[in-house]
Amino acid sequence: MIELQQVSFSYGNEPPVVRDLNLTVNKGELVVITGKSGCGKTTVTRIINGLATHFYKGELNGQVVIDGKNQRDLPFWAIGKRIGAVLQDPSSQFFADQAIDEIAFGCENYGLERHEMQQRISRAAEKTGSTALLDQRLHDLSSGQQQRLAIASIYAINPDTYVFDEPSANLDSEAVDQLCRLLAALKNEGKTILIAEHRLFYLTEIADRILYMENGVITETFSSAELSRLNHDDLRRLGLRCASLPDLNTSERSTNKEEAMVIEHLSFAYKKSPVIHDFSLRIGKGDVVALIGPNGAGKTTLVKILSGLITEKSGRILINHRSTGRRLRRRHAFFVMQHADSQLFAESVLEEIRLSAQVPEQAETLLQSYGLFPFKDAHPSTLSGGQKQRLLLAVAESMEPSILILDEPTSGLDGENMRLLATKLRQLAAQRKTVLVITHDKEFITLACTRLIRIEHGRKVTDAAIIR
């Protein structure tokens, strides 16, 4: 179904990101491409789904053959009908305002009859667990819910081949299980599936092959069994994540830390829809707090309030025992958003640090500590998703906030950089900084966090210490 023959690709005048790549994916196979951030795996998905040449306008050499047809001979709309693309940031592929209209959009463009369209919308929503979301606005959905809608919109078109880029990045554990079942169902239907992914634990039972990519070339191939047998040193050498999730051990929380932030009876609603309900919490200096819970539970809304981006409806927030409004909270807290592009402004990676740093002379040292010094002269937009995430974390550290808030910081990170981030957060905690992390990443939580807060329906339901 997919054949790449001596394929190379470069963005503009940049060096090739993919070099002399040969890849064959047979009909009905589920193949995973993994590797360190920046290895070229996202670019491979863009080559196959046509975005590399039709949207990014890069230079492609070699042959890309889709179901026996040379991709160069296919118009872009025809590629989209054969290959369904689910991008890492689902909001970047939406066209409609309402969820049901987004699922219908592709069907409308391919001229399906109304009754067939309605059947496909219902089936796609049911398959992806999105039925309850159909009447909602896309803007009001959490990132995980948006991801499910993106998959549903592709499922409704019913292509023979699916290409996913980090599909689990924004999903809670229940949604990841649902995604795994959906992928297995697609495979049983004879669909061909290619997935670029860092998180491998949910794919080991259904993947036919796991391809390891390095510097634009596939260098190793693993079966699921072979991947599961890799030891800790092998995973570190390859920069991979674990093939199975670790156990998360908790105990009763100690209260002997000096308080950095106190939240008292906080409430918030979007228009008339309550999101945060009578929420109270005490956070100590040196705490690294994991905020967990299902998609749509109110986690991102909570941290937007804490960082001064939006105003609470009622309640109060104290920082260092002083009641604070939005403006003062913005001076104490830095919020690293989930999608890094919205917070990157400069013309080069180095300038991005210097733009905000308390001590600009330390910018190069900071880039080295995040593994970004080789890219210091590159434009931030040319970085991979994981590299952008690391750059934004470096920017945050350079500003020296007393409270650092991160929303899904490991969504684009490989195993190596996930472990680097965990080390960085522990170092900040040792400096008595306070860190809050919205995350579904259990592997990261066990390495980085000291405390676990679970939120459901805008309420705190669990508060425990994490044992390492």
C-alpha positions as CSV (number, residue, x, y, z in Angstrom):
1,M,0.0,0.0,0.0
2,I,2.9,2.4,0.8
3,E,6.3,2.3,-0.9
4,L,9.0,4.9,-0.5
5,Q,12.0,4.4,-2.9
6,Q,15.2,6.3,-2.2
7,V,13.2,9.2,-0.8
8,S,14.9,12.4,0.4
9,F,13.1,15.5,1.6
10,S,14.2,19.0,2.8
11,Y,12.3,22.1,3.9
12,G,13.3,25.1,1.9
13,N,17.1,25.5,1.9
14,E,17.5,23.4,5.0
15,P,19.6,20.1,5.0
16,P,17.5,17.0,4.2
17,V,15.4,15.8,7.1
18,V,14.8,12.4,5.4
19,R,17.7,10.9,3.4
20,D,17.5,8.0,0.8
21,L,14.7,6.4,2.7
22,N,13.3,3.0,1.6
23,L,10.1,1.9,3.2
24,T,7.4,-0.7,2.3
25,V,4.1,-1.0,4.3
26,N,1.9,-3.9,3.1
27,K,-1.9,-3.9,3.0
28,G,-3.4,-4.5,6.4
29,E,-0.1,-3.9,8.3
30,L,0.2,-1.6,11.4
31,V,3.7,-0.1,11.4
32,V,5.1,2.2,14.0
33,I,7.9,4.7,13.4
34,T,9.7,5.9,16.5
35,G,13.0,7.6,17.3
36,K,14.4,10.6,19.0
37,S,12.8,14.0,18.5
38,G,13.9,15.5,15.1
39,C,14.7,12.1,13.6
40,G,12.3,12.7,10.7
41,K,9.4,10.5,11.6
42,T,6.8,13.4,11.3
43,T,8.2,14.3,7.9
44,V,7.7,10.7,6.7
45,T,4.0,11.0,7.6
46,R,3.9,14.3,5.7
47,I,5.5,12.8,2.7
48,I,3.0,9.9,2.6
49,N,-0.1,12.1,3.2
50,G,1.0,14.7,0.7
51,L,1.5,17.7,3.1
52,A,5.2,17.7,2.6
53,T,4.9,18.9,-1.1
54,H,1.5,20.4,-1.3
55,F,1.5,22.4,2.0
56,Y,5.1,22.8,3.1
57,K,6.4,23.1,-0.5
58,G,9.6,21.3,0.3
59,E,11.9,19.5,-2.1
60,L,11.2,15.8,-2.6
61,N,13.4,13.4,-4.4
62,G,12.7,9.7,-5.0
63,Q,9.4,7.8,-5.6
64,V,6.4,7.7,-3.3
65,V,4.0,5.0,-4.5
66,I,0.5,4.7,-2.9
67,D,-1.5,1.6,-3.7
68,G,0.4,1.1,-6.9
69,K,0.1,4.7,-8.1
70,N,2.9,7.3,-8.2
71,Q,1.9,10.1,-5.7
72,R,3.2,12.7,-8.2
73,D,0.4,11.7,-10.6
74,L,-2.4,12.2,-7.9
75,P,-4.1,15.5,-7.2
76,F,-4.0,16.5,-3.5
77,W,-7.8,15.7,-3.1
78,A,-7.2,12.2,-4.4
79,I,-4.4,11.6,-1.9
80,G,-6.7,12.6,0.9
81,K,-9.4,10.2,-0.2
82,R,-6.9,7.3,-0.1
83,I,-4.9,8.3,3.0
84,G,-6.5,9.7,6.2
85,A,-4.1,12.0,8.1
86,V,-4.5,12.6,11.8
87,L,-2.1,15.3,12.9
88,Q,-0.5,15.8,16.3
89,D,-2.3,19.1,16.9
90,P,-5.9,18.3,15.9
91,S,-7.0,21.9,15.9
92,S,-4.8,22.6,12.9
93,Q,-6.9,20.3,10.7
94,F,-10.3,21.6,11.7
95,F,-12.6,23.6,9.4
96,A,-15.9,23.7,11.2
97,D,-17.2,25.3,14.4
98,Q,-19.5,22.4,15.5
99,A,-18.2,18.9,16.1
100,I,-20.9,17.2,14.0
101,D,-20.1,19.6,11.1
102,E,-16.4,18.7,11.3
103,I,-17.1,15.0,10.9
104,A,-19.4,15.8,8.0
105,F,-16.9,18.2,6.3
106,G,-14.9,15.5,4.4
107,C,-18.0,13.6,3.4
108,E,-19.5,16.7,2.0
109,N,-16.4,17.5,0.0
110,Y,-16.4,14.0,-1.5
111,G,-20.0,14.4,-2.6
112,L,-21.7,11.7,-0.5
113,E,-25.5,11.5,-0.4
114,R,-27.1,12.9,2.7
115,H,-28.4,9.6,4.2
116,E,-25.0,7.9,3.7
117,M,-23.3,10.9,5.3
118,Q,-25.6,10.7,8.3
119,Q,-24.8,7.0,8.7
120,R,-21.1,7.6,8.5
121,I,-21.2,10.4,11.1
122,S,-23.1,8.2,13.5
123,R,-20.7,5.3,13.0
124,A,-17.6,7.4,13.2
125,A,-18.8,9.1,16.4
126,E,-19.7,5.7,18.0
127,K,-16.4,4.1,17.0
128,T,-14.3,6.9,18.5
129,G,-16.4,7.6,21.6
130,S,-17.5,11.0,20.3
131,T,-21.3,10.7,20.3
132,A,-21.7,12.9,23.3
133,L,-19.6,15.6,21.7
134,L,-21.5,16.0,18.4
135,D,-23.5,19.1,19.5
136,Q,-20.6,20.9,21.1
137,R,-18.3,23.6,19.7
138,L,-14.8,22.5,18.8
139,H,-13.4,25.5,20.7
140,D,-15.0,24.3,23.9
141,L,-13.5,20.8,23.8
142,S,-10.3,19.7,25.5
143,S,-7.4,18.7,23.4
144,G,-8.0,15.0,24.0
145,Q,-11.6,15.4,22.9
146,Q,-10.5,17.3,19.8
147,Q,-8.1,14.4,19.0
148,R,-11.0,12.0,19.1
149,L,-13.0,14.3,16.7
150,A,-10.1,14.5,14.3
151,I,-10.0,10.7,14.1
152,A,-13.7,10.5,13.7
153,S,-13.6,13.0,10.8
154,I,-11.1,10.8,9.0
155,Y,-13.0,7.5,9.9
156,A,-16.1,8.9,8.2
157,I,-14.3,9.3,4.9
158,N,-13.3,5.6,5.1
159,P,-9.8,5.7,3.5
160,D,-7.8,2.5,2.9
161,T,-4.7,3.9,4.7
162,Y,-4.4,5.9,7.9
163,V,-1.4,7.9,8.9
164,F,-1.2,9.1,12.5
165,D,1.3,11.6,14.0
166,E,1.6,11.2,17.8
167,P,-2.1,10.2,18.2
168,S,-1.9,9.5,22.0
169,A,-0.1,12.7,22.8
170,N,-3.2,14.5,24.3
171,L,-5.3,11.6,25.5
172,D,-6.1,10.4,29.0
173,S,-5.6,6.7,29.9
174,E,-9.2,5.8,29.1
175,A,-9.0,7.5,25.7
176,V,-5.7,5.8,24.9
177,D,-7.3,2.4,25.6
178,Q,-10.2,3.5,23.3
179,L,-7.7,4.5,20.6
180,C,-5.9,1.2,20.9
181,R,-9.2,-0.6,20.4
182,L,-10.0,1.6,17.4
183,L,-6.7,0.9,15.8
184,A,-7.2,-2.8,16.3
185,A,-10.6,-2.6,14.8
186,L,-9.3,-0.7,11.8
187,K,-6.6,-3.4,11.3
188,N,-9.2,-6.1,11.5
189,E,-11.1,-4.3,8.7
190,G,-8.0,-4.6,6.6
191,K,-6.9,-1.0,6.8
192,T,-3.2,-0.1,6.5
193,I,-1.9,2.0,9.4
194,L,1.3,4.0,9.8
195,I,1.9,5.7,13.2
196,A,4.7,8.1,14.2
197,E,4.8,7.8,18.0
198,H,7.0,8.1,21.0
199,R,4.6,6.4,23.4
200,L,4.8,2.7,22.6
201,F,3.1,0.9,25.5
202,Y,-0.3,0.8,23.9
203,L,0.9,-0.4,20.6
204,T,3.0,-3.4,21.5
205,E,0.1,-5.8,21.3
206,I,-1.2,-4.7,17.8
207,A,1.9,-3.5,16.0
208,D,3.4,-5.7,13.3
209,R,6.7,-3.8,13.2
210,I,8.4,-1.0,15.1
211,L,10.9,1.0,12.9
212,Y,13.6,3.0,14.7
213,M,14.6,6.2,12.8
214,E,17.8,8.2,13.3
215,N,18.9,11.2,11.3
216,G,16.4,10.7,8.6
217,V,17.1,7.0,8.1
218,I,15.5,3.8,9.4
219,T,18.3,2.0,11.2
220,E,16.6,-0.8,13.2
221,T,13.4,-2.9,13.1
222,F,11.8,-4.5,16.1
223,S,8.9,-6.9,16.6
224,S,6.7,-6.1,19.6
225,A,8.4,-9.0,21.5
226,E,11.9,-7.7,20.7
227,L,10.9,-4.2,21.8
228,S,9.6,-5.5,25.1
229,R,12.9,-7.3,25.8
230,L,15.0,-4.1,25.6
231,N,16.5,-3.3,29.0
232,H,16.8,0.1,30.6
233,D,20.3,0.8,29.1
234,D,19.0,-0.1,25.6
235,L,16.1,2.3,26.0
236,R,18.4,5.1,27.1
237,R,20.8,4.5,24.3
238,L,18.0,4.6,21.7
239,G,16.2,7.5,23.5
240,L,13.0,5.4,23.6
241,R,10.2,5.1,26.1
242,C,9.2,2.0,28.0
243,A,7.2,-0.7,26.2
244,S,5.0,-1.1,29.3
245,L,3.8,1.4,31.8
246,P,5.4,1.4,35.3
247,D,3.4,1.1,38.5
248,L,2.5,4.4,40.2
249,N,2.9,4.1,44.0
250,T,1.3,6.7,46.3
251,S,1.0,7.3,50.0
252,E,-0.6,9.8,52.4
253,R,0.8,13.3,51.7
254,S,3.0,15.1,54.2
255,T,2.1,18.7,55.0
256,N,5.4,20.0,56.4
257,K,6.5,22.1,53.4
258,E,6.3,25.9,53.4
259,E,3.3,27.0,51.3
260,A,3.9,28.6,48.0
261,M,0.3,28.8,46.8
262,V,-3.0,28.5,48.5
263,I,-6.3,28.1,46.5
264,E,-9.5,28.7,48.5
265,H,-13.0,27.8,47.2
266,L,-12.2,28.5,43.6
267,S,-15.1,28.4,41.0
268,F,-15.3,29.2,37.3
269,A,-17.8,28.9,34.5
270,Y,-17.7,29.5,30.7
271,K,-20.9,31.5,30.2
272,K,-23.4,29.3,32.1
273,S,-21.4,26.1,32.0
274,P,-19.6,25.4,35.4
275,V,-16.1,24.1,35.0
276,I,-14.4,24.5,38.4
277,H,-16.4,23.8,41.5
278,D,-15.4,25.0,45.0
279,F,-11.8,24.0,44.5
280,S,-9.3,24.3,47.4
281,L,-5.6,23.2,47.4
282,R,-2.4,24.0,49.3
283,I,0.9,23.7,47.3
284,G,4.3,23.7,48.9
285,K,7.6,25.2,47.8
286,G,9.6,22.4,46.1
287,D,6.4,20.5,45.1
288,V,6.2,19.0,41.6
289,V,2.5,18.4,41.3
290,A,1.0,16.1,38.7
291,L,-2.6,17.3,37.8
292,I,-4.3,14.2,36.3
293,G,-7.9,13.4,35.3
294,P,-10.0,12.7,32.2
295,N,-10.0,15.0,29.2
296,G,-12.4,17.9,29.9
297,A,-12.1,17.6,33.7
298,G,-11.1,21.3,34.0
299,K,-7.3,20.9,34.5
300,T,-6.3,23.5,31.8
301,T,-9.0,25.9,33.0
302,L,-7.6,25.7,36.5
303,V,-4.0,26.4,35.6
304,K,-5.1,29.3,33.3
305,I,-6.7,30.9,36.4
306,L,-3.6,30.2,38.5
307,S,-1.3,31.8,35.9
308,G,-3.5,34.9,35.5
309,L,-4.8,34.2,32.0
310,I,-8.4,34.2,33.0
311,T,-10.3,35.4,36.1
312,E,-12.0,33.2,38.6
313,K,-15.7,33.6,39.3
314,S,-15.3,33.3,43.0
315,G,-12.7,32.2,45.6
316,R,-9.2,33.5,46.1
317,I,-5.6,32.6,45.4
318,L,-2.7,33.4,47.8
319,I,1.0,33.3,46.7
320,N,3.5,33.5,49.5
321,H,0.6,34.2,51.9
322,R,-0.5,37.2,49.9
323,S,-3.9,37.4,48.1
324,T,-3.2,37.9,44.4
325,G,-5.2,39.1,41.4
326,R,-4.6,38.2,37.7
327,R,-1.8,40.8,37.1
328,L,0.2,39.8,40.1
329,R,-0.2,36.0,39.4
330,R,1.3,36.6,35.9
331,R,4.4,38.0,37.5
332,H,4.9,35.0,39.7
333,A,3.9,32.2,37.4
334,F,4.9,31.1,33.9
335,F,2.5,28.9,31.9
336,V,4.0,26.6,29.2
337,M,1.1,25.9,26.9
338,Q,0.5,22.6,25.2
339,H,1.1,23.9,21.7
340,A,4.4,25.7,21.7
341,D,3.9,27.8,18.5
342,S,1.6,30.2,20.3
343,Q,4.5,31.3,22.6
344,L,7.4,31.5,20.2
345,F,8.1,34.9,18.7
346,A,11.8,35.4,17.8
347,E,13.7,34.9,14.5
348,S,16.1,32.3,16.0
349,V,16.3,29.9,18.8
350,L,19.0,31.8,20.6
351,E,17.1,35.1,20.3
352,E,14.0,33.4,21.7
353,I,15.9,32.8,25.0
354,R,17.5,36.3,25.0
355,L,14.1,37.9,24.4
356,S,12.8,36.9,27.8
357,A,15.9,35.8,29.9
358,Q,16.6,37.5,33.2
359,V,20.3,37.0,32.4
360,P,20.6,37.0,28.6
361,E,24.4,36.1,28.7
362,Q,23.4,32.7,30.0
363,A,21.2,31.9,27.0
364,E,23.8,29.7,25.2
365,T,24.5,27.7,28.4
366,L,20.7,27.2,28.9
367,L,20.3,25.9,25.3
368,Q,23.1,23.4,25.8
369,S,21.4,22.1,28.9
370,Y,18.3,21.4,26.8
371,G,20.2,19.9,23.9
372,L,19.3,22.8,21.6
373,F,22.6,24.5,21.1
374,P,23.2,23.0,17.6
375,F,19.9,24.8,16.5
376,K,20.7,28.2,18.0
377,D,20.6,30.0,14.7
378,A,17.5,28.1,13.3
379,H,14.1,29.7,13.2
380,P,11.9,28.2,15.9
381,S,9.2,27.3,13.3
382,T,11.7,24.8,11.7
383,L,12.1,22.8,14.9
384,S,10.3,19.5,15.5
385,G,7.4,19.4,18.0
386,G,9.6,18.0,20.7
387,Q,12.3,20.6,20.1
388,K,9.8,23.4,20.2
389,Q,8.6,22.1,23.6
390,R,12.1,22.0,24.9
391,L,12.8,25.5,23.7
392,L,9.7,26.8,25.5
393,L,10.8,25.1,28.7
394,A,14.2,26.8,28.3
395,V,12.5,30.1,27.9
396,A,10.5,29.5,31.0
397,E,13.6,28.6,33.0
398,S,15.4,31.7,31.8
399,M,12.6,33.9,33.2
400,E,13.1,32.4,36.7
401,P,9.5,32.3,37.8
402,S,8.7,31.1,41.3
403,I,5.8,29.0,39.9
404,L,6.1,27.0,36.7
405,I,3.0,25.5,35.1
406,L,3.2,23.0,32.3
407,D,0.4,21.6,30.1
408,E,1.2,18.2,28.7
409,P,5.0,19.0,28.4
410,T,5.9,15.5,27.2
411,S,3.4,15.2,24.4
412,G,6.2,15.7,21.7
413,L,9.1,14.3,23.7
414,D,11.1,11.1,23.1
415,G,12.3,9.0,26.0
416,E,15.7,10.8,26.2
417,N,14.1,14.3,26.4
418,M,11.3,13.1,28.7
419,R,14.0,11.9,31.1
420,L,15.9,15.2,30.7
421,L,12.7,17.2,31.5
422,A,12.1,15.1,34.6
423,T,15.6,15.8,35.8
424,K,15.1,19.6,35.1
425,L,11.9,19.7,37.1
426,R,13.6,17.9,40.1
427,Q,16.4,20.4,39.9
428,L,13.9,23.3,40.0
429,A,12.2,21.7,43.0
430,A,15.5,21.5,44.8
431,Q,15.7,25.3,44.3
432,R,12.3,25.6,46.1
433,K,10.5,26.4,42.9
434,T,6.9,25.2,42.6
435,V,5.9,23.1,39.6
436,L,2.4,22.1,38.4
437,V,2.2,19.7,35.5
438,I,-0.9,18.7,33.6
439,T,-0.1,15.2,32.3
440,H,-1.5,11.8,31.3
441,D,2.1,10.4,31.1
442,K,2.5,7.9,33.9
443,E,6.1,7.2,33.0
444,F,6.9,10.8,33.4
445,I,5.0,11.1,36.6
446,T,7.0,8.4,38.2
447,L,10.3,10.1,37.3
448,A,9.5,13.7,38.0
449,C,6.6,14.3,40.3
450,T,6.3,14.3,44.1
451,R,2.5,14.7,44.4
452,L,-0.6,13.6,42.6
453,I,-3.8,15.6,42.3
454,R,-6.7,14.0,40.4
455,I,-9.5,16.3,39.1
456,E,-12.9,15.1,37.9
457,H,-15.7,17.4,36.8
458,G,-13.8,20.4,38.2
459,R,-13.4,18.9,41.7
460,K,-10.4,17.5,43.5
461,V,-10.9,13.8,44.2
462,T,-7.4,12.6,45.0
463,D,-4.4,14.2,46.8
464,A,-1.5,11.9,47.5
465,A,2.3,11.8,47.7
466,I,4.2,9.8,45.0
467,I,6.7,7.3,46.2
468,R,9.9,6.7,44.1
